[in-house]
Amino acid sequence: MKILITGSSGQLGWELCKRGKSHGFDIIPADIPEFDITDSAAVKAIVNQPDVSLVINASAYTAVDKAESEPETAFAINCDGPAYLASSCAEAKIPLIHISTDYVFDGTREQPYLETDSISPLGIYGKSKAQGEIRVRTLLKEHIIIRTAWLYGIHGNNFVRTMLGLGKEKETLRVVADQYGCPTCAADLAEAILTIAGQIKKRHNIPWGTYHYCSKGKTTWHGFAEKIFELARQYDSFLIKKVIPVTTAEYPTPARRPLNSVMDCSMLTKNFGISPAQWQESLATMLRQNSNFTEPDPGNSLFFRS
C-alpha cells in the first residue's frame, strides 16, 4: 500500500516517513520546495500518481502569532491546501487523513473537549485550521480528521527542544502556568495515524469522521517545562535552577490562545482501539531514546520568557 505524506519534513511528517515501512507501507514524501500544497495543479498531479491508496496531510502553517499578520498565507496552507487534497482524493477515489488542532476551540469549556463540541477559534491560525476541516468534510466522504495538541518531538521546532536548549543557557525561565493541555509526542501520534491507515487497508466498515488524539493527563506549559528538566537531568547537565510560573496576562502575545486545550480521546479508542499513553511516560521515553537531544531551538518562544 502506497501512502502519500504531505508535510513530510515537519515533525509529524518526519515521524510518519520514518515509521511507515515498519507498518508495511510504501511512503511517498512530499514537501516544499519540491511540492507546494497551495498549488492545486501540483496537488492533483501528486495525488494521481500510480498506486497511491491513501493521503496523510501533515502540512500546516503553525506560526500562531505570525499568522495574525499573514492571514492569506495561513489560509492558503491550512484551508485551501486541504481543500485541494480532498477534491483530488475524491476524484481519485482514495481516502484522506487530515491533521488538525485544538486551536479550533476557544478554551472556555471546563471539561475535556469532545469531537461534537462547537468550534470557536480565537485567532487566524485556529480559524484557518477550522475552515480546512470544513472544506475536507464538504469535499470528501472518506476522510479522517485528527485534532491534536501541544505536539513535540525530536525533529522540528517544538517546546521540548526549546526548553532543553534554553536550560543550558539560562538559570531561570518564566513559563505560562494558566493554559492547560496535553503534551503529545509526534512519534505517538504517528503510530496512531499509521494504525488507522492499517485499518483502512484491511477494513471495509471504517467509521469516517473527526477524532481527537492527545496524550492522557493534563498539565500547564509551566508543569510541562518542569517535567522536561526533571527527566532530562538524568542524561545531561543544565544551568536552569528555577522555572517561574506566570499568567497569560503577564505574557501577552499577538494571538490569543485557548486556556483549556484538553481533549477527550475516547471515541478514537472505541472505534480504532487506540489508547494514548500518559504524557509523562511518552516524554520520558522520548528523552531516554534520544538522550543527546539538547540542541537549542530558539524558534518557539511562545510560552516562556527568560
SERO-4910 file (N, C-alpha, C, O; in steps of 0.05 Angstrom, whole numbers):
BEGIN
 pado doro    nc1    nc2    nc3   cac1   cac2   cac3    cc1    cc2    cc3    oc1    oc2    oc3
  Met    A     17    -24      0      0      0      0     18     25      0     35     28     17
  Lys    A     13     43    -20     29     67    -21     13     90     -8    -10     94    -13
  Ile    A     27    104     10     16    127     24     31    152     16     55    153     19
  Leu    A     17    172      7     28    199      2     27    215     28      5    218     40
  Ile    A     49    225     37     51    241     61     59    270     54     82    274     46
  Thr    A     40    288     56     47    316     52     56    329     78     47    321    100
  Gly    A     75    348     76     87    359    101    107    339    112    110    337    137
  Ser    A    121    324     95    138    303    104    163    312    119    175    295    132
  Ser    A    170    337    116    194    346    130    188    359    157    207    366    172
  Gly    A    163    361    165    156    372    191    159    351    213    165    328    207
  Gln    A    154    358    238    160    340    259    142    315    258    151    293    265
  Leu    A    117    318    251     99    295    249    104    280    223    106    255    223
  Gly    A    107    294    200    112    281    175    138    265    176    139    243    164
  Trp    A    158    276    189    184    262    191    180    235    206    191    215    198
  Glu    A    165    236    227    159    211    242    143    191    226    148    167    227
  Leu    A    124    201    211    108    183    194    125    169    173    122    145    168
  Cys    A    143    185    160    160    173    140    180    153    152    185    132    141
  Lys    A    190    160    176    209    142    190    196    115    197    209     95    196
  Arg    A    170    116    205    157     92    215    140     77    196    131     55    201
  Gly    A    135     89    173    116     77    154    124     49    144    107     32    142
  Lys    A    149     45    139    158     19    128    153     -4    148    145    -26    140
  Ser    A    157      2    174    153    -19    194    123    -27    197    117    -48    208
  His    A    106    -10    186     77    -16    186     69    -29    159     45    -35    155
  Gly    A     88    -34    142     83    -47    117     74    -29     94     62    -38     75
  Phe    A     81     -3     96     73     16     75     96     26     59    119     28     69
  Asp    A     91     31     34    110     46     17    103     76     20     80     84     15
  Ile    A    122     92     27    117    120     33    127    138     10    149    135      0
  Ile    A    110    156      2    117    177    -18    117    204     -3     96    215      3
  Pro    A    141    215      4    142    240     18    139    264     -1    147    263    -24
  Ala    A    126    285      9    122    309     -7    122    333     11    108    334     31
  Asp    A    139    353      4    140    378     19    155    399      3    167    393    -18
  Ile    A    154    423     13    168    445      0    198    440      1    207    427     20
  Pro    A    214    449    -18    206    466    -41    196    451    -65    185    463    -84
  Glu    A    199    424    -65    191    409    -89    160    408    -92    151    407   -115
  Phe    A    146    408    -70    117    406    -72    104    429    -56    111    434    -34
  Asp    A     84    442    -69     70    464    -57     41    458    -54     27    455    -74
  Ile    A     32    455    -29      4    447    -24    -16    468    -33    -40    462    -36
  Thr    A     -7    492    -37    -25    514    -45    -28    516    -75    -42    533    -85
  Asp    A    -14    498    -90    -16    497   -119    -35    474   -126    -28    450   -124
  Ser    A    -59    480   -135    -80    460   -140    -71    440   -161    -77    416   -159
  Ala    A    -58    449   -182    -49    431   -203    -28    412   -193    -28    388   -199
  Ala    A     -9    422   -176     12    405   -164     -1    384   -146      8    361   -145
  Val    A    -21    392   -131    -35    373   -113    -48    351   -128    -45    327   -122
  Lys    A    -62    359   -149    -76    339   -165    -57    319   -178    -62    295   -179
  Ala    A    -34    329   -188    -15    312   -201     -2    292   -182      1    269   -189
  Ile    A      4    301   -158     17    283   -139     -2    262   -127      6    240   -122
  Val    A    -27    270   -123    -47    251   -113    -53    230   -134    -58    207   -126
  Asn    A    -51    237   -159    -58    218   -180    -34    202   -190    -36    190   -211
  Gln    A    -13    200   -174      9    182   -180     -2    153   -179    -20    147   -165
  Pro    A     11    135   -195      2    107   -196      3     94   -168     23     97   -154
  Asp    A    -18     80   -162    -20     62   -138    -21     76   -111    -18     63    -91
  Val    A    -24    103   -111    -28    116    -85    -56    108    -74    -76    111    -87
  Ser    A    -56     97    -49    -80     87    -38    -91    104    -15   -114    101     -7
  Leu    A    -75    122     -4    -82    138     19    -65    163     19    -41    162     13
  Val    A    -77    186     28    -61    210     32    -63    218     61    -85    218     73
  Ile    A    -40    225     73    -39    236    100    -29    264     98     -6    269     89
  Asn    A    -45    283    106    -37    311    105    -27    321    131    -42    327    150
  Ala    A      0    322    134     13    333    157     24    361    152     39    372    169
  Ser    A     17    373    129     25    401    123      9    420    140    -15    416    145
  Ala    A     21    442    149      7    462    164     24    487    166     49    486    168
  Tyr    A     11    510    167     23    535    175     18    537    206     -5    540    214
  Thr    A     39    534    222     36    532    251     47    555    266     48    554    291
  Ala    A     56    577    253     66    600    267     42    616    277     33    635    264
  Val    A     34    610    301      8    620    312      8    650    313    -12    663    304
  Asp    A     28    663    323     29    692    325     33    705    298     20    725    292
  Lys    A     51    694    282     57    705    256     32    705    238     29    722    220
  Ala    A     15    685    242    -10    683    226    -27    707    228    -42    714    210
  Glu    A    -26    721    251    -42    745    254    -35    767    234    -52    783    227
  Ser    A    -11    767    225     -2    787    205      1    775    177      7    789    158
  Glu    A     -3    748    175     -1    735    149    -26    717    145    -23    693    140
  Pro    A    -50    728    147    -74    711    144    -77    698    117    -86    675    116
  Glu    A    -68    711     96    -71    699     69    -55    674     67    -64    654     56
  Thr    A    -30    675     77    -13    651     76    -24    629     94    -24    606     86
  Ala    A    -33    636    118    -44    616    136    -68    602    124    -70    577    125
  Phe    A    -86    617    112   -110    605    100   -103    589     74   -116    569     69
  Ala    A    -83    598     60    -75    584     35    -65    556     43    -72    536     29
  Ile    A    -49    554     64    -37    528     71    -56    511     88    -58    487     83
  Asn    A    -71    524    106    -87    508    125   -116    504    116   -130    487    127
  Cys    A   -125    519     96   -152    516     86   -153    508     57   -164    487     50
  Asp    A   -140    524     40   -141    518     11   -126    492      5   -136    476    -11
  Gly    A   -103    488     17    -88    463     12   -103    438     18   -105    420      1
  Pro    A   -115    436     42   -131    412     48   -155    409     29   -163    387     23
  Ala    A   -166    432     20   -188    430      1   -179    418    -25   -193    402    -37
  Tyr    A   -156    427    -35   -145    415    -59   -140    385    -56   -146    369    -74
  Leu    A   -129    378    -33   -124    349    -28   -150    333    -27   -152    312    -40
  Ala    A   -170    344    -13   -196    329    -11   -209    327    -38   -220    305    -44
  Ser    A   -208    348    -54   -220    347    -80   -206    326    -98   -219    311   -112
  Ser    A   -180    327    -97   -164    308   -114   -168    279   -104   -169    261   -121
  Cys    A   -170    275    -78   -175    249    -67   -203    239    -76   -206    215    -82
  Ala    A   -222    257    -76   -249    249    -84   -249    240   -113   -262    220   -120
  Glu    A   -235    254   -130   -233    247   -159   -218    220   -162   -226    203   -179
  Ala    A   -198    216   -146   -182    191   -148   -194    168   -132   -185    145   -134
  Lys    A   -215    174   -117   -229    153   -100   -210    140    -80   -210    116    -77
  Ile    A   -195    158    -66   -178    148    -44   -183    165    -19   -191    189    -22
  Pro    A   -180    154      5   -185    169     29   -163    188     37   -140    186     27
  Leu    A   -169    205     56   -151    225     66   -151    226     96   -173    226    108
  Ile    A   -128    225    109   -125    231    137   -113    259    140    -91    264    130
  His    A   -128    277    153   -120    305    155   -116    312    184   -132    305    201
  Ile    A    -93    326    190    -86    332    217    -95    361    224    -89    380    210
  Ser    A   -110    363    246   -120    390    254   -110    395    283    -91    383    292
  Thr    A   -124    413    297   -112    424    321   -133    430    343   -157    434    337
  Asp    A   -124    431    368   -141    440    390   -148    470    387   -167    479    400
  Tyr    A   -134    485    371   -139    514    368   -165    520    354   -172    544    351
  Val    A   -179    500    345   -206    505    334   -226    511    357   -248    521    351
  Phe    A   -218    506    382   -234    512    405   -225    538    418   -202    546    416
  Asp    A   -243    551    433   -235    576    447   -225    572    475   -215    591    487
  Gly    A   -226    547    485   -214    541    511   -231    549    535   -220    549    558
  Thr    A   -256    555    531   -273    564    554   -287    540    567   -298    544    589
  Arg    A   -287    517    555   -300    494    567   -283    483    590   -259    481    587
  Glu    A   -296    477    612   -281    467    636   -274    438    633   -254    429    644
  Gln    A   -290    422    619   -286    394    615   -270    389    589   -268    407    572
  Pro    A   -258    366    586   -244    360    561   -263    362    537   -286    355    539
  Tyr    A   -252    372    515   -268    376    491   -275    350    477   -258    333    474
  Leu    A   -300    348    469   -309    326    453   -309    333    423   -309    357    417
  Glu    A   -309    314    406   -310    319    377   -335    334    369   -336    348    349
  Thr    A   -356    330    384   -382    342    378   -386    370    389   -406    383    383
  Asp    A   -367    380    404   -369    407    415   -366    428    393   -351    423    374
  Ser    A   -380    450    396   -378    471    377   -350    483    376   -337    486    397
  Ile    A   -341    490    352   -315    503    350   -319    533    350   -339    544    342
  Ser    A   -298    546    360   -299    576    362   -270    586    365   -262    595    386
  Pro    A   -255    584    343   -226    592    344   -222    621    351   -238    638    344
  Leu    A   -200    626    365   -194    653    375   -178    670    355   -181    694    354
  Gly    A   -160    657    340   -142    672    323   -142    662    294   -156    643    287
  Ile    A   -125    674    278   -123    667    250   -115    638    246   -126    624    229
  Tyr    A    -95    629    261    -86    601    258   -110    582    263   -115    565    246
  Gly    A   -123    585    285   -146    568    292   -168    570    271   -180    550    264
  Lys    A   -174    594    262   -195    598    242   -188    585    215   -205    573    202
  Ser    A   -162    587    208   -154    574    183   -155    544    184   -163    531    165
  Lys    A   -148    533    207   -150    504    211   -179    495    212   -186    473    202
  Ala    A   -196    510    225   -224    504    226   -237    503    198   -253    485    192
  Gln    A   -230    523    182   -241    524    155   -230    500    138   -244    490    121
  Gly    A   -205    493    143   -194    469    130   -209    444    136   -214    428    118
  Glu    A   -217    441    162   -234    418    169   -260    418    154   -268    398    143
  Ile    A   -273    441    153   -299    443    139   -296    436    110   -313    422     99
  Arg    A   -275    446     97   -272    440     68   -267    410     64   -278    399     45
  Val    A   -252    397     81   -247    368     78   -274    353     81   -280    335     65
  Arg    A   -289    360    101   -315    346    106   -334    350     82   -348    332     74
  Thr    A   -334    374     71   -352    380     49   -344    366     23   -362    358      8
  Leu    A   -319    363     18   -309    353     -8   -304    323     -9   -303    312    -31
  Leu    A   -301    310     14   -293    282     13   -306    266     36   -303    273     59
  Lys    A   -321    246     28   -335    230     48   -315    213     64   -317    211     88
  Glu    A   -297    200     50   -278    181     63   -254    196     74   -232    196     62
  His    A   -258    208     97   -237    224    110   -236    218    139   -256    211    152
  Ile    A   -212    221    151   -208    221    179   -194    247    186   -173    253    176
  Ile    A   -206    263    203   -193    287    214   -185    282    242   -201    274    259
  Ile    A   -159    286    248   -149    281    275   -139    308    287   -121    320    277
  Arg    A   -153    316    308   -144    340    322   -124    332    344   -129    313    359
  Thr    A   -102    346    345    -81    340    365    -74    366    379    -83    387    372
  Ala    A    -56    364    399    -49    387    415    -21    385    426    -11    363    432
  Trp    A     -8    408    430     18    410    444     38    390    433     50    375    449
  Leu    A     41    389    407     58    369    395     88    375    398     96    398    396
  Tyr    A    103    354    404    132    357    407    145    332    396    132    311    393
  Gly    A    171    333    390    186    310    381    215    316    377    224    338    385
  Ile    A    230    298    366    259    301    363    266    317    339    289    324    335
  His    A    246    322    321    251    336    296    233    361    294    210    360    301
  Gly    A    245    383    285    229    407    281    227    424    305    237    418    327
  Asn    A    214    448    302    211    467    324    189    458    343    167    453    335
  Asn    A    196    457    369    175    450    389    185    458    416    208    465    421
  Phe    A    167    456    436    171    466    463    193    451    477    209    463    491
  Val    A    195    425    473    215    409    487    243    417    478    261    421    494
  Arg    A    246    419    452    273    427    442    280    455    452    303    460    459
  Thr    A    261    473    453    266    500    463    275    499    492    295    512    499
  Met    A    260    485    509    267    483    537    295    471    542    311    482    557
  Leu    A    301    450    528    327    437    531    350    455    523    371    456    536
  Gly    A    346    470    501    366    489    493    370    512    513    393    518    520
  Leu    A    348    524    521    350    547    539    359    539    567    370    555    581
  Gly    A    353    514    574    361    504    601    391    503    604    402    503    626
  Lys    A    405    503    581    435    503    582    446    532    582    469    536    587
  Glu    A    428    551    576    437    579    574    427    597    596    440    618    602
  Lys    A    405    590    609    392    607    629    390    593    656    387    569    657
  Glu    A    391    609    677    387    599    704    358    599    712    349    583    728
  Thr    A    342    617    701    314    619    706    298    623    680    308    636    662
  Leu    A    274    613    680    255    618    658    228    623    670    220    612    690
  Arg    A    213    641    657    185    647    665    167    634    644    168    640    620
  Val    A    150    616    653    134    600    635    104    602    643     97    601    666
  Val    A     87    604    623     58    607    627     47    584    642     52    560    636
  Ala    A     31    590    663     21    569    681     -9    568    683    -20    555    701
  Asp    A    -24    582    666    -53    581    667    -66    572    641    -90    576    637
  Gln    A    -50    560    624    -61    547    600    -57    517    603    -35    508    608
  Tyr    A    -79    502    601    -78    473    606    -81    457    580    -96    464    562
  Gly    A    -66    436    578    -67    419    554    -54    392    559    -46    385    581
  Cys    A    -50    377    537    -39    350    538    -15    348    520    -19    345    495
  Pro    A      9    350    530     33    347    513     32    321    498     27    300    510
  Thr    A     36    322    472     33    298    455     58    294    438     67    311    424
  Cys    A     69    270    441     94    263    426     87    257    397     69    241    391
  Ala    A    102    269    379     97    265    350    100    236    342     86    226    325
  Ala    A    118    222    356    122    193    350     97    177    357     89    159    342
  Asp    A     84    184    380     60    170    388     37    176    368     23    157    360
  Leu    A     35    201    360     14    208    341     18    194    314     -1    185    302
  Ala    A     43    193    305     49    179    280     41    150    282     30    139    262
  Glu    A     47    137    304     39    109    308      9    106    306     -1     86    294
  Ala    A     -6    124    319    -35    123    318    -45    126    290    -64    112    281
  Ile    A    -34    145    275    -43    150    248    -37    126    230    -54    118    214
  Leu    A    -14    114    233     -7     91    217    -24     67    224    -29     49    208
  Thr    A    -32     65    250    -50     44    258    -77     47    244    -89     28    235
  Ile    A    -87     71    243   -112     77    229   -108     70    199   -126     59    187
  Ala    A    -86     78    188    -80     72    159    -81     42    155    -92     32    134
  Gly    A    -70     26    173    -71     -3    171   -100    -13    171   -106    -32    157
  Gln    A   -117     -1    188   -144    -10    189   -160     -2    164   -177    -16    154
  Ile    A   -153     21    152   -164     29    127   -157      9    105   -174      3     88
  Lys    A   -133     -1    106   -124    -21     87   -139    -47     89   -145    -60     69
  Lys    A   -146    -55    114   -158    -81    119   -188    -82    122   -201   -101    114
  Arg    A   -199    -60    132   -228    -60    139   -245    -48    117   -235    -32    100
  His    A   -270    -55    117   -289    -43     98   -309    -24    112   -322     -8     98
  Asn    A   -311    -26    138   -330    -10    153   -317     12    169   -321     13    193
  Ile    A   -300     28    156   -285     49    170   -305     70    180   -321     80    164
  Pro    A   -304     77    206   -321     99    217   -308    126    211   -294    138    228
  Trp    A   -312    136    187   -300    161    178   -310    184    196   -331    183    208
  Gly    A   -294    205    198   -303    229    213   -280    242    228   -256    238    221
  Thr    A   -287    257    249   -268    273    264   -261    260    291   -279    250    305
  Tyr    A   -236    259    298   -227    247    323   -206    264    337   -194    282    325
  His    A   -203    259    363   -183    272    379   -161    253    386   -166    230    393
  Tyr    A   -136    262    385   -114    246    395    -94    264    409    -82    282    397
  Cys    A    -91    260    435    -70    273    451    -64    255    474    -80    237    480
  Ser    A    -42    259    487    -34    241    509    -53    244    532    -67    265    535
  Lys    A    -54    224    549    -71    225    573    -59    243    594    -34    246    596
  Gly    A    -77    254    610    -68    272    632    -65    301    622    -61    305    598
  Lys    A    -66    319    640    -64    347    632    -43    361    649    -37    352    671
  Thr    A    -33    383    639    -13    399    653    -14    428    642    -30    434    624
  Thr    A      3    445    652      6    472    641     33    473    627     49    454    629
  Trp    A     38    494    612     65    497    600     86    498    622    108    487    618
  His    A     80    510    644     99    510    666    104    482    677    127    475    682
  Gly    A     83    467    681     86    440    691    101    422    671    117    405    679
  Phe    A     96    427    645    109    413    624    139    419    625    156    400    623
  Ala    A    146    444    628    175    452    629    189    439    653    211    430    650
  Glu    A    176    440    676    188    428    700    193    398    696    214    388    704
  Lys    A    174    384    684    178    356    679    200    350    659    215    331    662
  Ile    A    202    367    639    224    364    619    251    365    633    268    347    628
  Phe    A    255    384    650    281    387    663    286    365    684    308    355    687
  Glu    A    264    357    698    267    335    717    277    310    704    294    296    714
  Leu    A    265    303    681    273    279    666    299    282    652    315    263    652
  Ala    A    304    305    640    328    308    623    354    309    640    375    303    629
  Arg    A    352    317    665    376    318    682    388    290    686    411    289    695
  Gln    A    374    269    680    386    242    681    407    238    659    424    221    662
  Tyr    A    406    254    638    423    250    615    442    273    609    460    270    593
  Asp    A    437    296    621    453    319    615    452    339    638    436    337    656
  Ser    A    470    359    637    470    380    658    459    406    646    461    411    622
  Phe    A    447    421    664    434    446    656    441    468    675    446    463    699
  Leu    A    440    493    666    444    516    683    418    523    698    418    534    720
  Ile    A    395    515    686    369    523    697    366    515    726    371    492    734
  Lys    A    358    534    743    353    529    771    324    532    779    315    519    798
  Lys    A    309    548    764    281    553    772    265    559    747    273    575    730
  Val    A    241    548    746    221    554    726    198    569    740    184    558    756
  Ile    A    196    594    734    177    612    748    150    613    734    149    618    710
  Pro    A    128    607    748    102    608    735     92    637    731     95    654    749
  Val    A     81    642    707     69    668    701     42    663    689     36    641    680
  Thr    A     25    684    689     -1    682    677      0    691    648     19    703    638
  Thr    A    -21    683    633    -24    692    605    -24    722    603    -13    734    585
  Ala    A    -37    735    623    -39    764    623    -12    777    626     -7    799    616
  Glu    A      6    764    640     34    774    644     51    770    620     72    783    617
  Tyr    A     42    754    601     58    748    577     40    750    553     34    729    540
  Pro    A     32    774    545     14    777    522     28    770    496     52    774    493
  Thr    A     13    758    477     22    750    451      3    761    430    -20    766    436
  Pro    A     12    764    405     -6    774    384    -31    758    381    -53    769    375
  Ala    A    -29    731    384    -53    714    381    -62    704    408    -46    695    424
  Arg    A    -88    705    413    -99    694    437    -99    663    435   -101    652    413
  Arg    A    -95    650    458    -93    621    459   -114    610    478   -121    622    498
  Pro    A   -125    586    471   -144    574    489   -132    567    516   -110    556    518
  Leu    A   -147    574    538   -137    567    564   -140    538    571   -125    527    588
  Asn    A   -159    525    558   -162    496    561   -161    482    534   -179    486    517
  Ser    A   -140    466    530   -137    451    505   -139    421    509   -133    406    492
  Val    A   -149    413    532   -152    385    538   -174    373    522   -196    384    520
  Met    A   -169    350    509   -189    338    491   -194    309    500   -176    295    509
  Asp    A   -219    300    497   -227    273    503   -221    255    478   -230    262    456
  Cys    A   -207    234    483   -199    216    460   -213    189    461   -205    171    447
  Ser    A   -235    187    476   -248    161    479   -261    151    454   -263    127    450
  Met    A   -269    169    435   -281    160    411   -260    145    393   -267    126    380
  Leu    A   -236    155    393   -215    141    378   -209    114    390   -205     94    375
  Thr    A   -209    112    416   -205     86    429   -228     66    422   -223     43    416
  Lys    A   -253     76    423   -276     60    417   -276     50    388   -281     26    384
  Asn    A   -270     67    369   -273     60    341   -248     48    328   -250     33    308
  Phe    A   -225     53    340   -200     43    327   -182     27    347   -161     17    339
  Gly    A   -190     26    372   -175     11    392   -148     24    399   -130     11    409
  Ile    A   -146     50    395   -122     65    401   -125     79    427   -143     96    431
  Ser    A   -107     73    446   -108     86    472    -82    101    478    -61     88    481
  Pro    A    -83    128    479    -58    143    483    -45    138    510    -59    130    529
  Ala    A    -19    141    511     -4    137    535     -6    163    552    -14    184    543
  Gln    A      2    160    578      5    184    595     27    202    584     47    192    575
  Trp    A     22    228    585     42    247    573     69    245    586     89    247    573
  Gln    A     70    240    612     96    238    626    111    214    616    136    215    614
  Glu    A     97    192    611    110    167    602    122    171    574    145    163    568
  Ser    A    107    184    556    116    189    529    140    208    529    159    204    514
  Leu    A    139    228    545    162    247    547    187    232    557    209    236    546
  Ala    A    184    216    578    206    201    588    218    182    567    243    180    565
  Thr    A    201    169    552    211    151    531    226    166    510    247    157    501
  Met    A    215    189    501    228    204    480    256    214    489    275    213    474
  Leu    A    258    224    514    283    234    524    303    211    528    327    214    523
  Arg    A    294    188    537    312    165    541    323    155    515    346    148    513
  Gln    A    306    154    495    315    144    469    331    164    453    345    156    434
  Asn    A    331    189    462    345    210    447    360    228    468    355    252    468
  Ser    A    377    215    484    389    229    507    409    251    498    417    267    515
  Asn    A    417    251    473    434    272    463    419    295    450    430    312    437
  Phe    A    393    295    454    375    314    441    372    339    458    352    342    472
  Thr    A    392    356    458    392    380    475    400    405    460    407    425    472
  Glu    A    400    405    433    408    428    418    388    451    421    364    445    423
  Pro    A    397    476    422    378    498    425    360    500    401    367    494    378
  Asp    A    336    510    406    316    515    385    302    541    392    281    540    406
  Pro    A    312    564    384    300    590    392    274    597    377    264    619    381
  Gly    A    264    579    360    242    586    343    215    583    356    194    587    343
  Asn    A    213    576    382    187    571    394    185    584    421    182    570    442
  Ser    A    187    610    422    188    625    447    160    636    454    157    660    461
  Leu    A    140    620    451    112    629    454    101    627    482     81    640    488
  Phe    A    113    612    499    100    606    525    119    611    548    112    604    571
  Phe    A    141    624    543    160    629    565    175    655    560    175    665    537
  Arg    A    188    665    580    205    688    578    229    684    596    226    676    619
  Ser    A    252    690    585    276    686    602    281    711    619    301    712    634
***
